[in-house]
């Protein structure tokens, strides 16, 4: 089991246990952090939007068209924006860092 580091909207850092096979959104939600994830991980909204730090972003697989389309409709998008429901945790992502995007 690994971990991810999440900065919440109040600026507090959380180190969360992470298990392969779960999405980053599921890990954040199951830890009780404030992430809406309205569509439940179907890539049909952008309410699980996160900002990865630069080093963490480079570890991720390329974004698929449906994720890119959803982010095009989101607010406050930056170069390190991703939808956490579209990132499946795997061992190589141990220790990645991200910030919850504004609601």
HELIX and SHEET records of a PDB file:
HELIX    1   1 UNK A   24  UNK A   30  1                                   7    
HELIX    2   2 UNK A   54  UNK A   57  1                                   4    
HELIX    3   3 UNK A   65  UNK A   72  1                                   8    
HELIX    4   4 UNK A   84  UNK A   86  5                                   3    
HELIX    5   5 UNK A   91  UNK A   93  5                                   3    
SHEET    1   A 5 UNK A  13  UNK A  18  0                                        
SHEET    2   A 5 UNK A   2  UNK A   7 -1                                        
SHEET    3   A 5 UNK A  97  UNK A 100  1                                        
SHEET    4   A 5 UNK A  49  UNK A  52 -1                                        
SHEET    5   A 5 UNK A  81  UNK A  83 -1                                        
END                                                                             
